[in-house]
Amino acid sequence: MRRIIIIFSFLLIAGSSFGQWDADCPEAMFLLRDKTVFALNVKSDGALAFMPYLTDQRLDSIGALAMSEGDWYGINYTNAHVIKIHKEGLLGDYKDRKFEDLGHAINKKGDSLPNFDLTSAVIVDHEMFILSYSTNSVYGIDLKSNPLRYRIIRLGIPFALPNTLAYHPLEKKLYLLEQTGRPIMIDIDKGEFEIDKNSFSNFPRRPMISFGKLWFGQDGRCFLLAGQKGTLYELDTKKLVAYRIRELG
């Protein structure tokens, strides 16, 4: 599951009607599987599909990938080092690509960021928030600090979370989904969380959500890619309804 990572970019995907992509939909979605990044794009026949975007052997050891100002940041899942992938030369020749090892993120005591299945990440205002899937914990890394510093956002969230984390731009909180479909929001500063007593209706069954990836558009529209085969849903976060869009394969 650590190989299936979603990150944000500033590209918009075309389309016009519900279930299609337009200027109100979120930024382009990327998946990292093994050593290849795939971009969700519109084919010439109008169908959505994941198209190969970038292949690099060094991506094979990276998880929890997210984007900030065109640069990508990932976590090496073997030693929890932060890897910065510079936008300059990214799509050029292999020799022009720069993968910079920024090292461990440490806390005020000098302890380094724990490496417990850091599987999903999102960057907000130069802070990288990371979900630890095996411990149900969320950490934050200040990407502007030197050396890198981390803080604990929330330890041991007492619910069955899938391996996905997003940021709700209207609520200004981290957003996660419990495996039964109940939404959880976490305050970035205080670490306090709110869990809704209700679940999304028409929500994917647990085996699908365990492979889920979640993201928001800047207007607050929420999308979920569920299951190994890739079923795309739009989530109405106010009415708590999941609308199935289509299978992406």
Salt bridges, closest charged atoms under 4 A:
ASP22 OD1 - ARG221 NH1 3.92
ASP56 OD1 - ARG58 NE 2.97
ASP56 OD2 - ARG97 NH1 3.07
ASP60 OD1 - ARG3 NH1 2.95
GLU69 OE2 - HIS126 NE2 3.74
ASP71 OD2 - LYS84 NZ 3.87
ASP71 OD2 - LYS87 NZ 3.73
GLU88 OE2 - LYS87 NZ 3.98
ASP96 OD1 - LYS95 NZ 3.40
GLU100 OE1 - HIS86 NE2 2.73
ASP101 OD1 - HIS81 ND1 2.96
ASP117 OD1 - ARG2 NH2 2.80
GLU127 OE2 - ARG151 NE 2.74
GLU194 OE2 - LYS173 NZ 2.40
GLU234 OE2 - ARG221 NE 2.79
GLU247 OE2 - ARG244 NH2 3.24
